[in-house]
Amino acid sequence: MTPISSHRELFVWQKSMNLAEHIYGLVARFPRHEQYALISQVSRAAVSVPANIAEGYYRTTPREYSRFLAIAQGSLMELETLLSLANRFRYVDDATAAPAFALITEISKMLTSLRKNLPS
């Protein structure tokens, strides 16, 4: 097996980039009055996930890497909460939100697994 030489090769980073792209498509449908409120928060949380995975990958110790993965997971849970609110406010329907929720669950599991498998 070839070692991973870049964060871009991590499946969890790739999936989180797909999620961020998907989220940007969803927030484009939100009401304009949410531009500086929910849209901004949702967008920032979505971008934070792959950004923290990438930043953590280049940290010098597994402990630092794990901390950035934990931050990514926190942002992911924030995103899930914000998307749930958007769903409750009916800015996005269940069928439209379902793929994002599925990706959130998958990425969360991947982050948990990655953190557990880092050297101590």
Biopython code that builds the backbone (N, CA, C, O; Angstrom):
import numpy as np
from Bio.PDB.StructureBuilder import StructureBuilder

atoms = [
    (1, "MET", "N", (0.849, -1.176, 0.000)),
    (1, "MET", "CA", (0.000, 0.000, 0.000)),
    (1, "MET", "C", (0.896, 1.242, 0.000)),
    (1, "MET", "O", (1.841, 1.337, 0.784)),
    (2, "THR", "N", (0.594, 2.170, -0.870)),
    (2, "THR", "CA", (1.351, 3.407, -0.976)),
    (2, "THR", "C", (0.914, 4.364, 0.130)),
    (2, "THR", "O", (-0.283, 4.547, 0.350)),
    (3, "PRO", "N", (1.879, 4.980, 0.833)),
    (3, "PRO", "CA", (1.487, 5.932, 1.875)),
    (3, "PRO", "C", (0.815, 7.171, 1.270)),
    (3, "PRO", "O", (1.076, 7.541, 0.125)),
    (4, "ILE", "N", (-0.025, 7.778, 2.037)),
    (4, "ILE", "CA", (-0.730, 8.980, 1.597)),
    (4, "ILE", "C", (0.232, 10.157, 1.701)),
    (4, "ILE", "O", (0.844, 10.375, 2.747)),
    (5, "SER", "N", (0.363, 10.905, 0.626)),
    (5, "SER", "CA", (1.322, 12.005, 0.605)),
    (5, "SER", "C", (0.674, 13.383, 0.687)),
    (5, "SER", "O", (1.372, 14.394, 0.761)),
    (6, "SER", "N", (-0.651, 13.428, 0.674)),
    (6, "SER", "CA", (-1.363, 14.708, 0.703)),
    (6, "SER", "C", (-2.739, 14.518, 1.325)),
    (6, "SER", "O", (-3.343, 13.451, 1.222)),
    (7, "HIS", "N", (-3.215, 15.561, 1.964)),
    (7, "HIS", "CA", (-4.573, 15.521, 2.519)),
    (7, "HIS", "C", (-5.607, 15.267, 1.434)),
    (7, "HIS", "O", (-6.678, 14.730, 1.720)),
    (8, "ARG", "N", (-5.306, 15.644, 0.186)),
    (8, "ARG", "CA", (-6.253, 15.463, -0.926)),
    (8, "ARG", "C", (-6.530, 13.990, -1.214)),
    (8, "ARG", "O", (-7.528, 13.656, -1.852)),
    (9, "GLU", "N", (-5.646, 13.112, -0.743)),
    (9, "GLU", "CA", (-5.824, 11.678, -0.958)),
    (9, "GLU", "C", (-6.701, 11.033, 0.110)),
    (9, "GLU", "O", (-7.109, 9.882, -0.040)),
    (10, "LEU", "N", (-6.990, 11.747, 1.168)),
    (10, "LEU", "CA", (-7.833, 11.205, 2.236)),
    (10, "LEU", "C", (-9.293, 11.176, 1.777)),
    (10, "LEU", "O", (-9.842, 12.197, 1.362)),
    (11, "PHE", "N", (-9.913, 10.001, 1.856)),
    (11, "PHE", "CA", (-11.319, 9.880, 1.453)),
    (11, "PHE", "C", (-12.215, 10.789, 2.295)),
    (11, "PHE", "O", (-13.187, 11.348, 1.786)),
    (12, "VAL", "N", (-11.892, 10.935, 3.572)),
    (12, "VAL", "CA", (-12.715, 11.772, 4.441)),
    (12, "VAL", "C", (-12.637, 13.236, 4.004)),
    (12, "VAL", "O", (-13.631, 13.956, 4.096)),
    (13, "TRP", "N", (-11.479, 13.684, 3.533)),
    (13, "TRP", "CA", (-11.357, 15.049, 3.025)),
    (13, "TRP", "C", (-12.163, 15.191, 1.730)),
    (13, "TRP", "O", (-12.878, 16.176, 1.546)),
    (14, "GLN", "N", (-12.046, 14.207, 0.837)),
    (14, "GLN", "CA", (-12.778, 14.237, -0.428)),
    (14, "GLN", "C", (-14.279, 14.287, -0.189)),
    (14, "GLN", "O", (-14.993, 15.064, -0.824)),
    (15, "LYS", "N", (-14.755, 13.450, 0.735)),
    (15, "LYS", "CA", (-16.198, 13.430, 1.033)),
    (15, "LYS", "C", (-16.637, 14.745, 1.676)),
    (15, "LYS", "O", (-17.732, 15.237, 1.401)),
    (16, "SER", "N", (-15.796, 15.305, 2.519)),
    (16, "SER", "CA", (-16.168, 16.568, 3.161)),
    (16, "SER", "C", (-16.175, 17.721, 2.154)),
    (16, "SER", "O", (-16.950, 18.666, 2.302)),
    (17, "MET", "N", (-15.327, 17.648, 1.144)),
    (17, "MET", "CA", (-15.376, 18.638, 0.062)),
    (17, "MET", "C", (-16.681, 18.489, -0.723)),
    (17, "MET", "O", (-17.308, 19.485, -1.084)),
    (18, "ASN", "N", (-17.086, 17.245, -0.986)),
    (18, "ASN", "CA", (-18.368, 17.000, -1.663)),
    (18, "ASN", "C", (-19.524, 17.539, -0.835)),
    (18, "ASN", "O", (-20.465, 18.128, -1.367)),
    (19, "LEU", "N", (-19.439, 17.329, 0.479)),
    (19, "LEU", "CA", (-20.488, 17.827, 1.368)),
    (19, "LEU", "C", (-20.554, 19.350, 1.310)),
    (19, "LEU", "O", (-21.640, 19.917, 1.192)),
    (20, "ALA", "N", (-19.407, 20.015, 1.391)),
    (20, "ALA", "CA", (-19.388, 21.481, 1.349)),
    (20, "ALA", "C", (-20.003, 21.992, 0.041)),
    (20, "ALA", "O", (-20.774, 22.952, 0.039)),
    (21, "GLU", "N", (-19.655, 21.345, -1.051)),
    (21, "GLU", "CA", (-20.217, 21.731, -2.348)),
    (21, "GLU", "C", (-21.743, 21.543, -2.355)),
    (21, "GLU", "O", (-22.481, 22.400, -2.842)),
    (22, "HIS", "N", (-22.191, 20.430, -1.816)),
    (22, "HIS", "CA", (-23.629, 20.153, -1.741)),
    (22, "HIS", "C", (-24.341, 21.200, -0.877)),
    (22, "HIS", "O", (-25.416, 21.686, -1.231)),
    (23, "ILE", "N", (-23.733, 21.533, 0.243)),
    (23, "ILE", "CA", (-24.324, 22.512, 1.160)),
    (23, "ILE", "C", (-24.457, 23.877, 0.486)),
    (23, "ILE", "O", (-25.465, 24.562, 0.662)),
    (24, "TYR", "N", (-23.450, 24.271, -0.279)),
    (24, "TYR", "CA", (-23.542, 25.552, -0.978)),
    (24, "TYR", "C", (-24.723, 25.560, -1.944)),
    (24, "TYR", "O", (-25.363, 26.594, -2.132)),
    (25, "GLY", "N", (-25.011, 24.425, -2.550)),
    (25, "GLY", "CA", (-26.191, 24.334, -3.411)),
    (25, "GLY", "C", (-27.480, 24.462, -2.620)),
    (25, "GLY", "O", (-28.449, 25.057, -3.093)),
    (26, "LEU", "N", (-27.493, 23.909, -1.425)),
    (26, "LEU", "CA", (-28.701, 23.994, -0.587)),
    (26, "LEU", "C", (-28.947, 25.411, -0.091)),
    (26, "LEU", "O", (-30.074, 25.902, -0.159)),
    (27, "VAL", "N", (-27.907, 26.075, 0.406)),
    (27, "VAL", "CA", (-28.126, 27.406, 0.984)),
    (27, "VAL", "C", (-28.511, 28.435, -0.080)),
    (27, "VAL", "O", (-29.074, 29.482, 0.237)),
    (28, "ALA", "N", (-28.210, 28.137, -1.317)),
    (28, "ALA", "CA", (-28.631, 29.040, -2.394)),
    (28, "ALA", "C", (-30.160, 29.124, -2.471)),
    (28, "ALA", "O", (-30.711, 30.073, -3.029)),
    (29, "ARG", "N", (-30.835, 28.121, -1.903)),
    (29, "ARG", "CA", (-32.309, 28.090, -1.921)),
    (29, "ARG", "C", (-32.926, 28.756, -0.689)),
    (29, "ARG", "O", (-34.139, 28.962, -0.646)),
    (30, "PHE", "N", (-32.113, 29.091, 0.304)),
    (30, "PHE", "CA", (-32.637, 29.695, 1.526)),
    (30, "PHE", "C", (-33.146, 31.105, 1.222)),
    (30, "PHE", "O", (-32.709, 31.728, 0.254)),
    (31, "PRO", "N", (-34.060, 31.604, 2.039)),
    (31, "PRO", "CA", (-34.571, 32.966, 1.826)),
    (31, "PRO", "C", (-33.449, 34.011, 1.955)),
    (31, "PRO", "O", (-32.516, 33.851, 2.741)),
    (32, "ARG", "N", (-33.566, 35.040, 1.193)),
    (32, "ARG", "CA", (-32.544, 36.095, 1.168)),
    (32, "ARG", "C", (-32.314, 36.717, 2.551)),
    (32, "ARG", "O", (-31.191, 37.107, 2.871)),
    (33, "HIS", "N", (-33.359, 36.811, 3.367)),
    (33, "HIS", "CA", (-33.207, 37.433, 4.687)),
    (33, "HIS", "C", (-32.294, 36.624, 5.620)),
    (33, "HIS", "O", (-31.906, 37.118, 6.679)),
    (34, "GLU", "N", (-31.953, 35.404, 5.243)),
    (34, "GLU", "CA", (-31.040, 34.574, 6.038)),
    (34, "GLU", "C", (-29.579, 34.730, 5.599)),
    (34, "GLU", "O", (-28.699, 34.040, 6.113)),
    (35, "GLN", "N", (-29.321, 35.638, 4.649)),
    (35, "GLN", "CA", (-27.986, 35.815, 4.082)),
    (35, "GLN", "C", (-26.907, 35.978, 5.155)),
    (35, "GLN", "O", (-25.855, 35.343, 5.069)),
    (36, "TYR", "N", (-27.149, 36.807, 6.149)),
    (36, "TYR", "CA", (-26.125, 37.085, 7.158)),
    (36, "TYR", "C", (-26.368, 36.316, 8.457)),
    (36, "TYR", "O", (-25.716, 36.580, 9.467)),
    (37, "ALA", "N", (-27.277, 35.396, 8.432)),
    (37, "ALA", "CA", (-27.570, 34.604, 9.619)),
    (37, "ALA", "C", (-27.311, 33.126, 9.309)),
    (37, "ALA", "O", (-26.167, 32.672, 9.332)),
    (38, "LEU", "N", (-28.362, 32.396, 9.025)),
    (38, "LEU", "CA", (-28.244, 30.948, 8.853)),
    (38, "LEU", "C", (-27.380, 30.568, 7.648)),
    (38, "LEU", "O", (-26.595, 29.624, 7.737)),
    (39, "ILE", "N", (-27.503, 31.263, 6.555)),
    (39, "ILE", "CA", (-26.694, 30.936, 5.367)),
    (39, "ILE", "C", (-25.210, 31.050, 5.695)),
    (39, "ILE", "O", (-24.417, 30.176, 5.345)),
    (40, "SER", "N", (-24.849, 32.119, 6.361)),
    (40, "SER", "CA", (-23.449, 32.338, 6.715)),
    (40, "SER", "C", (-22.945, 31.249, 7.665)),
    (40, "SER", "O", (-21.852, 30.716, 7.470)),
    (41, "GLN", "N", (-23.719, 30.922, 8.670)),
    (41, "GLN", "CA", (-23.308, 29.901, 9.640)),
    (41, "GLN", "C", (-23.189, 28.524, 8.998)),
    (41, "GLN", "O", (-22.219, 27.806, 9.241)),
    (42, "VAL", "N", (-24.165, 28.158, 8.184)),
    (42, "VAL", "CA", (-24.150, 26.855, 7.512)),
    (42, "VAL", "C", (-22.937, 26.755, 6.592)),
    (42, "VAL", "O", (-22.235, 25.744, 6.586)),
    (43, "SER", "N", (-22.698, 27.799, 5.825)),
    (43, "SER", "CA", (-21.577, 27.803, 4.880)),
    (43, "SER", "C", (-20.245, 27.683, 5.611)),
    (43, "SER", "O", (-19.386, 26.898, 5.211)),
    (44, "ARG", "N", (-20.070, 28.449, 6.668)),
    (44, "ARG", "CA", (-18.810, 28.403, 7.426)),
    (44, "ARG", "C", (-18.588, 27.044, 8.063)),
    (44, "ARG", "O", (-17.469, 26.532, 8.049)),
    (45, "ALA", "N", (-19.628, 26.455, 8.616)),
    (45, "ALA", "CA", (-19.483, 25.129, 9.228)),
    (45, "ALA", "C", (-19.101, 24.093, 8.177)),
    (45, "ALA", "O", (-18.252, 23.236, 8.424)),
    (46, "ALA", "N", (-19.727, 24.172, 7.009)),
    (46, "ALA", "CA", (-19.434, 23.211, 5.935)),
    (46, "ALA", "C", (-17.992, 23.326, 5.454)),
    (46, "ALA", "O", (-17.340, 22.311, 5.209)),
    (47, "VAL", "N", (-17.495, 24.536, 5.319)),
    (47, "VAL", "CA", (-16.129, 24.767, 4.861)),
    (47, "VAL", "C", (-15.114, 24.377, 5.934)),
    (47, "VAL", "O", (-14.007, 23.939, 5.620)),
    (48, "SER", "N", (-15.490, 24.537, 7.178)),
    (48, "SER", "CA", (-14.592, 24.236, 8.294)),
    (48, "SER", "C", (-14.194, 22.763, 8.354)),
    (48, "SER", "O", (-13.091, 22.444, 8.798)),
    (49, "VAL", "N", (-15.054, 21.877, 7.924)),
    (49, "VAL", "CA", (-14.773, 20.444, 8.014)),
    (49, "VAL", "C", (-13.552, 20.067, 7.167)),
    (49, "VAL", "O", (-12.567, 19.590, 7.729)),
    (50, "PRO", "N", (-13.573, 20.259, 5.849)),
    (50, "PRO", "CA", (-12.388, 19.890, 5.075)),
    (50, "PRO", "C", (-11.169, 20.748, 5.405)),
    (50, "PRO", "O", (-10.036, 20.275, 5.316)),
    (51, "ALA", "N", (-11.393, 22.002, 5.783)),
    (51, "ALA", "CA", (-10.269, 22.881, 6.110)),
    (51, "ALA", "C", (-9.508, 22.363, 7.326)),
    (51, "ALA", "O", (-8.277, 22.378, 7.337)),
    (52, "ASN", "N", (-10.220, 21.910, 8.339)),
    (52, "ASN", "CA", (-9.560, 21.394, 9.538)),
    (52, "ASN", "C", (-8.917, 20.033, 9.302)),
    (52, "ASN", "O", (-7.879, 19.726, 9.888)),
    (53, "ILE", "N", (-9.522, 19.227, 8.457)),
    (53, "ILE", "CA", (-8.897, 17.943, 8.096)),
    (53, "ILE", "C", (-7.565, 18.219, 7.402)),
    (53, "ILE", "O", (-6.552, 17.597, 7.723)),
    (54, "ALA", "N", (-7.569, 19.138, 6.466)),
    (54, "ALA", "CA", (-6.351, 19.472, 5.725)),
    (54, "ALA", "C", (-5.298, 20.081, 6.649)),
    (54, "ALA", "O", (-4.136, 19.678, 6.614)),
    (55, "GLU", "N", (-5.693, 21.032, 7.462)),
    (55, "GLU", "CA", (-4.724, 21.673, 8.351)),
    (55, "GLU", "C", (-4.129, 20.672, 9.334)),
    (55, "GLU", "O", (-2.922, 20.670, 9.577)),
    (56, "GLY", "N", (-4.972, 19.835, 9.888)),
    (56, "GLY", "CA", (-4.491, 18.835, 10.839)),
    (56, "GLY", "C", (-3.521, 17.846, 10.231)),
    (56, "GLY", "O", (-2.583, 17.401, 10.892)),
    (57, "TYR", "N", (-3.743, 17.499, 8.978)),
    (57, "TYR", "CA", (-2.886, 16.525, 8.301)),
    (57, "TYR", "C", (-1.418, 16.968, 8.315)),
    (57, "TYR", "O", (-0.515, 16.134, 8.375)),
    (58, "TYR", "N", (-1.193, 18.256, 8.259)),
    (58, "TYR", "CA", (0.163, 18.776, 8.182)),
    (58, "TYR", "C", (0.735, 19.184, 9.536)),
    (58, "TYR", "O", (1.807, 19.788, 9.591)),
    (59, "ARG", "N", (0.055, 18.871, 10.607)),
    (59, "ARG", "CA", (0.592, 19.127, 11.936)),
    (59, "ARG", "C", (1.674, 18.098, 12.244)),
    (59, "ARG", "O", (1.713, 17.024, 11.642)),
    (60, "THR", "N", (2.534, 18.430, 13.169)),
    (60, "THR", "CA", (3.732, 17.611, 13.378)),
    (60, "THR", "C", (3.533, 16.400, 14.278)),
    (60, "THR", "O", (4.351, 15.480, 14.258)),
    (61, "THR", "N", (2.469, 16.381, 15.063)),
    (61, "THR", "CA", (2.269, 15.231, 15.954)),
    (61, "THR", "C", (0.869, 14.638, 15.763)),
    (61, "THR", "O", (-0.060, 15.343, 15.366)),
    (62, "PRO", "N", (0.726, 13.350, 16.044)),
    (62, "PRO", "CA", (-0.607, 12.740, 15.983)),
    (62, "PRO", "C", (-1.602, 13.424, 16.926)),
    (62, "PRO", "O", (-2.791, 13.518, 16.621)),
    (63, "ARG", "N", (-1.112, 13.894, 18.063)),
    (63, "ARG", "CA", (-2.004, 14.564, 19.017)),
    (63, "ARG", "C", (-2.586, 15.845, 18.409)),
    (63, "ARG", "O", (-3.778, 16.121, 18.544)),
    (64, "GLU", "N", (-1.725, 16.625, 17.737)),
    (64, "GLU", "CA", (-2.210, 17.841, 17.072)),
    (64, "GLU", "C", (-3.191, 17.497, 15.953)),
    (64, "GLU", "O", (-4.233, 18.136, 15.809)),
    (65, "TYR", "N", (-2.845, 16.486, 15.169)),
    (65, "TYR", "CA", (-3.717, 16.040, 14.079)),
    (65, "TYR", "C", (-5.082, 15.647, 14.633)),
    (65, "TYR", "O", (-6.121, 16.029, 14.093)),
    (66, "SER", "N", (-5.060, 14.880, 15.715)),
    (66, "SER", "CA", (-6.305, 14.436, 16.343)),
    (66, "SER", "C", (-7.142, 15.625, 16.798)),
    (66, "SER", "O", (-8.366, 15.611, 16.671)),
    (67, "ARG", "N", (-6.488, 16.645, 17.324)),
    (67, "ARG", "CA", (-7.218, 17.835, 17.777)),
    (67, "ARG", "C", (-7.936, 18.510, 16.610)),
    (67, "ARG", "O", (-9.085, 18.930, 16.752)),
    (68, "PHE", "N", (-7.270, 18.619, 15.456)),
    (68, "PHE", "CA", (-7.912, 19.228, 14.283)),
    (68, "PHE", "C", (-9.031, 18.346, 13.739)),
    (68, "PHE", "O", (-10.040, 18.856, 13.251)),
    (69, "LEU", "N", (-8.863, 17.037, 13.819)),
    (69, "LEU", "CA", (-9.947, 16.144, 13.403)),
    (69, "LEU", "C", (-11.149, 16.300, 14.332)),
    (69, "LEU", "O", (-12.296, 16.231, 13.891)),
    (70, "ALA", "N", (-10.877, 16.511, 15.618)),
    (70, "ALA", "CA", (-11.962, 16.744, 16.581)),
    (70, "ALA", "C", (-12.683, 18.059, 16.267)),
    (70, "ALA", "O", (-13.906, 18.143, 16.380)),
    (71, "ILE", "N", (-11.927, 19.073, 15.878)),
    (71, "ILE", "CA", (-12.539, 20.348, 15.495)),
    (71, "ILE", "C", (-13.394, 20.152, 14.246)),
    (71, "ILE", "O", (-14.499, 20.689, 14.155)),
    (72, "ALA", "N", (-12.885, 19.386, 13.288)),
    (72, "ALA", "CA", (-13.662, 19.088, 12.070)),
    (72, "ALA", "C", (-14.964, 18.384, 12.438)),
    (72, "ALA", "O", (-16.021, 18.687, 11.884)),
    (73, "GLN", "N", (-14.881, 17.441, 13.379)),
    (73, "GLN", "CA", (-16.084, 16.718, 13.778)),
    (73, "GLN", "C", (-17.061, 17.647, 14.500)),
    (73, "GLN", "O", (-18.274, 17.525, 14.331)),
    (74, "GLY", "N", (-16.542, 18.557, 15.291)),
    (74, "GLY", "CA", (-17.406, 19.547, 15.939)),
    (74, "GLY", "C", (-18.119, 20.419, 14.918)),
    (74, "GLY", "O", (-19.311, 20.698, 15.049)),
    (75, "SER", "N", (-17.387, 20.844, 13.907)),
    (75, "SER", "CA", (-17.999, 21.642, 12.828)),
    (75, "SER", "C", (-19.050, 20.832, 12.083)),
    (75, "SER", "O", (-20.079, 21.365, 11.667)),
    (76, "LEU", "N", (-18.785, 19.555, 11.920)),
    (76, "LEU", "CA", (-19.737, 18.671, 11.243)),
    (76, "LEU", "C", (-21.037, 18.571, 12.048)),
    (76, "LEU", "O", (-22.125, 18.594, 11.473)),
    (77, "MET", "N", (-20.926, 18.460, 13.368)),
    (77, "MET", "CA", (-22.122, 18.383, 14.209)),
    (77, "MET", "C", (-22.849, 19.730, 14.246)),
    (77, "MET", "O", (-24.076, 19.779, 14.327)),
    (78, "GLU", "N", (-22.086, 20.812, 14.187)),
    (78, "GLU", "CA", (-22.701, 22.134, 14.081)),
    (78, "GLU", "C", (-23.489, 22.227, 12.777)),
    (78, "GLU", "O", (-24.620, 22.713, 12.762)),
    (79, "LEU", "N", (-22.891, 21.762, 11.693)),
    (79, "LEU", "CA", (-23.566, 21.760, 10.395)),
    (79, "LEU", "C", (-24.845, 20.937, 10.446)),
    (79, "LEU", "O", (-25.880, 21.364, 9.933)),
    (80, "GLU", "N", (-24.782, 19.765, 11.059)),
    (80, "GLU", "CA", (-25.971, 18.920, 11.167)),
    (80, "GLU", "C", (-27.088, 19.650, 11.918)),
    (80, "GLU", "O", (-28.252, 19.583, 11.525)),
    (81, "THR", "N", (-26.731, 20.338, 12.987)),
    (81, "THR", "CA", (-27.713, 21.081, 13.779)),
    (81, "THR", "C", (-28.323, 22.224, 12.976)),
    (81, "THR", "O", (-29.538, 22.422, 12.986)),
    (82, "LEU", "N", (-27.475, 22.968, 12.286)),
    (82, "LEU", "CA", (-27.961, 24.095, 11.476)),
    (82, "LEU", "C", (-28.844, 23.620, 10.327)),
    (82, "LEU", "O", (-29.854, 24.246, 10.008)),
    (83, "LEU", "N", (-28.455, 22.511, 9.711)),
    (83, "LEU", "CA", (-29.265, 21.949, 8.630)),
    (83, "LEU", "C", (-30.605, 21.448, 9.173)),
    (83, "LEU", "O", (-31.632, 21.563, 8.503)),
    (84, "SER", "N", (-30.593, 20.902, 10.368)),
    (84, "SER", "CA", (-31.845, 20.470, 11.011)),
    (84, "SER", "C", (-32.758, 21.670, 11.258)),
    (84, "SER", "O", (-33.971, 21.582, 11.072)),
    (85, "LEU", "N", (-32.174, 22.777, 11.675)),
    (85, "LEU", "CA", (-32.975, 23.995, 11.857)),
    (85, "LEU", "C", (-33.550, 24.472, 10.525)),
    (85, "LEU", "O", (-34.724, 24.833, 10.443)),
    (86, "ALA", "N", (-32.729, 24.473, 9.500)),
    (86, "ALA", "CA", (-33.201, 24.881, 8.174)),
    (86, "ALA", "C", (-34.348, 23.984, 7.718)),
    (86, "ALA", "O", (-35.298, 24.445, 7.085)),
    (87, "ASN", "N", (-34.248, 22.715, 8.044)),
    (87, "ASN", "CA", (-35.314, 21.769, 7.710)),
    (87, "ASN", "C", (-36.582, 22.097, 8.508)),
    (87, "ASN", "O", (-37.688, 22.069, 7.967)),
    (88, "ARG", "N", (-36.412, 22.404, 9.785)),
    (88, "ARG", "CA", (-37.571, 22.774, 10.616)),
    (88, "ARG", "C", (-38.226, 24.063, 10.135)),
    (88, "ARG", "O", (-39.448, 24.205, 10.186)),
    (89, "PHE", "N", (-37.402, 25.003, 9.666)),
    (89, "PHE", "CA", (-37.923, 26.268, 9.157)),
    (89, "PHE", "C", (-38.493, 26.111, 7.752)),
    (89, "PHE", "O", (-39.046, 27.057, 7.191)),
    (90, "ARG", "N", (-38.356, 24.923, 7.193)),
    (90, "ARG", "CA", (-38.843, 24.589, 5.851)),
    (90, "ARG", "C", (-38.092, 25.330, 4.734)),
    (90, "ARG", "O", (-38.645, 25.602, 3.668)),
    (91, "TYR", "N", (-36.824, 25.647, 5.004)),
    (91, "TYR", "CA", (-35.982, 26.216, 3.953)),
    (91, "TYR", "C", (-35.481, 25.118, 3.031)),
    (91, "TYR", "O", (-35.102, 25.370, 1.888)),
    (92, "VAL", "N", (-35.487, 23.887, 3.552)),
    (92, "VAL", "CA", (-35.075, 22.721, 2.784)),
    (92, "VAL", "C", (-35.960, 21.556, 3.218)),
    (92, "VAL", "O", (-36.159, 21.336, 4.413)),
    (93, "ASP", "N", (-36.487, 20.814, 2.255)),
    (93, "ASP", "CA", (-37.383, 19.703, 2.612)),
    (93, "ASP", "C", (-36.580, 18.442, 2.943)),
    (93, "ASP", "O", (-35.375, 18.372, 2.703)),
    (94, "ASP", "N", (-37.271, 17.463, 3.493)),
    (94, "ASP", "CA", (-36.620, 16.228, 3.933)),
    (94, "ASP", "C", (-35.859, 15.530, 2.814)),
    (94, "ASP", "O", (-34.721, 15.102, 3.005)),
    (95, "ALA", "N", (-36.477, 15.415, 1.664)),
    (95, "ALA", "CA", (-35.852, 14.700, 0.546)),
    (95, "ALA", "C", (-34.598, 15.420, 0.053)),
    (95, "ALA", "O", (-33.620, 14.776, -0.327)),
    (96, "THR", "N", (-34.624, 16.726, 0.058)),
    (96, "THR", "CA", (-33.476, 17.501, -0.392)),
    (96, "THR", "C", (-32.347, 17.462, 0.633)),
    (96, "THR", "O", (-31.173, 17.446, 0.262)),
    (97, "ALA", "N", (-32.692, 17.446, 1.906)),
    (97, "ALA", "CA", (-31.685, 17.429, 2.973)),
    (97, "ALA", "C", (-31.099, 16.046, 3.206)),
    (97, "ALA", "O", (-29.991, 15.929, 3.730)),
    (98, "ALA", "N", (-31.818, 15.000, 2.828)),
    (98, "ALA", "CA", (-31.397, 13.623, 3.131)),
    (98, "ALA", "C", (-29.974, 13.290, 2.664)),
    (98, "ALA", "O", (-29.217, 12.703, 3.437)),
    (99, "PRO", "N", (-29.578, 13.638, 1.433)),
    (99, "PRO", "CA", (-28.198, 13.318, 1.026)),
    (99, "PRO", "C", (-27.143, 13.997, 1.899)),
    (99, "PRO", "O", (-26.102, 13.405, 2.183)),
    (100, "ALA", "N", (-27.402, 15.219, 2.320)),
    (100, "ALA", "CA", (-26.456, 15.924, 3.190)),
    (100, "ALA", "C", (-26.367, 15.235, 4.549)),
    (100, "ALA", "O", (-25.273, 15.045, 5.082)),
    (101, "PHE", "N", (-27.515, 14.861, 5.107)),
    (101, "PHE", "CA", (-27.504, 14.159, 6.392)),
    (101, "PHE", "C", (-26.772, 12.820, 6.284)),
    (101, "PHE", "O", (-26.057, 12.426, 7.206)),
    (102, "ALA", "N", (-26.945, 12.130, 5.174)),
    (102, "ALA", "CA", (-26.249, 10.851, 4.967)),
    (102, "ALA", "C", (-24.739, 11.064, 4.903)),
    (102, "ALA", "O", (-23.976, 10.302, 5.497)),
    (103, "LEU", "N", (-24.311, 12.093, 4.185)),
    (103, "LEU", "CA", (-22.876, 12.400, 4.106)),
    (103, "LEU", "C", (-22.325, 12.800, 5.466)),
    (103, "LEU", "O", (-21.212, 12.409, 5.818)),
    (104, "ILE", "N", (-23.075, 13.565, 6.225)),
    (104, "ILE", "CA", (-22.649, 13.971, 7.562)),
    (104, "ILE", "C", (-22.410, 12.743, 8.426)),
    (104, "ILE", "O", (-21.395, 12.656, 9.117)),
    (105, "THR", "N", (-23.332, 11.800, 8.391)),
    (105, "THR", "CA", (-23.181, 10.563, 9.170)),
    (105, "THR", "C", (-21.954, 9.787, 8.728)),
    (105, "THR", "O", (-21.179, 9.316, 9.560)),
    (106, "GLU", "N", (-21.776, 9.652, 7.430)),
    (106, "GLU", "CA", (-20.639, 8.906, 6.893)),
    (106, "GLU", "C", (-19.310, 9.570, 7.270)),
    (106, "GLU", "O", (-18.372, 8.894, 7.693)),
    (107, "ILE", "N", (-19.236, 10.874, 7.116)),
    (107, "ILE", "CA", (-18.008, 11.596, 7.432)),
    (107, "ILE", "C", (-17.711, 11.519, 8.930)),
    (107, "ILE", "O", (-16.556, 11.369, 9.329)),
    (108, "SER", "N", (-18.740, 11.620, 9.746)),
    (108, "SER", "CA", (-18.550, 11.513, 11.192)),
    (108, "SER", "C", (-17.932, 10.172, 11.568)),
    (108, "SER", "O", (-17.013, 10.115, 12.385)),
    (109, "LYS", "N", (-18.428, 9.111, 10.981)),
    (109, "LYS", "CA", (-17.872, 7.779, 11.244)),
    (109, "LYS", "C", (-16.421, 7.689, 10.782)),
    (109, "LYS", "O", (-15.579, 7.097, 11.457)),
    (110, "MET", "N", (-16.141, 8.279, 9.633)),
    (110, "MET", "CA", (-14.778, 8.257, 9.100)),
    (110, "MET", "C", (-13.821, 9.037, 10.007)),
    (110, "MET", "O", (-12.702, 8.589, 10.259)),
    (111, "LEU", "N", (-14.251, 10.186, 10.492)),
    (111, "LEU", "CA", (-13.413, 10.980, 11.391)),
    (111, "LEU", "C", (-13.154, 10.241, 12.700)),
    (111, "LEU", "O", (-12.034, 10.248, 13.211)),
    (112, "THR", "N", (-14.182, 9.611, 13.235)),
    (112, "THR", "CA", (-14.021, 8.839, 14.470)),
    (112, "THR", "C", (-13.020, 7.712, 14.270)),
    (112, "THR", "O", (-12.145, 7.496, 15.108)),
    (113, "SER", "N", (-13.147, 7.007, 13.174)),
    (113, "SER", "CA", (-12.239, 5.902, 12.870)),
    (113, "SER", "C", (-10.805, 6.400, 12.681)),
    (113, "SER", "O", (-9.860, 5.801, 13.196)),
    (114, "LEU", "N", (-10.652, 7.483, 11.950)),
    (114, "LEU", "CA", (-9.320, 8.038, 11.715)),
    (114, "LEU", "C", (-8.672, 8.441, 13.027)),
    (114, "LEU", "O", (-7.498, 8.145, 13.249)),
    (115, "ARG", "N", (-9.413, 9.112, 13.903)),
    (115, "ARG", "CA", (-8.860, 9.514, 15.197)),
    (115, "ARG", "C", (-8.463, 8.308, 16.041)),
    (115, "ARG", "O", (-7.418, 8.324, 16.692)),
    (116, "LYS", "N", (-9.283, 7.269, 16.034)),
    (116, "LYS", "CA", (-8.984, 6.065, 16.821)),
    (116, "LYS", "C", (-7.734, 5.356, 16.321)),
    (116, "LYS", "O", (-7.033, 4.710, 17.100)),
    (117, "ASN", "N", (-7.449, 5.471, 15.027)),
    (117, "ASN", "CA", (-6.336, 4.745, 14.438)),
    (117, "ASN", "C", (-5.034, 5.545, 14.363)),
    (117, "ASN", "O", (-4.036, 5.056, 13.835)),
    (118, "LEU", "N", (-5.042, 6.761, 14.885)),
    (118, "LEU", "CA", (-3.801, 7.529, 14.929)),
    (118, "LEU", "C", (-2.884, 6.948, 15.997)),
    (118, "LEU", "O", (-3.361, 6.480, 17.031)),
    (119, "PRO", "N", (-1.582, 6.972, 15.761)),
    (119, "PRO", "CA", (-0.666, 6.495, 16.798)),
    (119, "PRO", "C", (-0.757, 7.382, 18.041)),
    (119, "PRO", "O", (-1.026, 8.580, 17.954)),
    (120, "SER", "N", (-0.528, 6.770, 19.183)),
    (120, "SER", "CA", (-0.605, 7.528, 20.460)),
    (120, "SER", "C", (0.627, 8.369, 20.684)),
    (120, "SER", "O", (0.726, 9.062, 21.697)),
]
sb = StructureBuilder()
sb.init_structure("model")
sb.init_model(0)
sb.init_chain("A")
sb.init_seg("    ")
for serial, (resi, resn, name, xyz) in enumerate(atoms, 1):
    if name == "N":
        sb.init_residue(resn, " ", resi, " ")
    sb.init_atom(name, np.array(xyz, "f"), 0.0, 1.0, " ", f" {name:<3s}", serial, name[0])
structure = sb.get_structure()
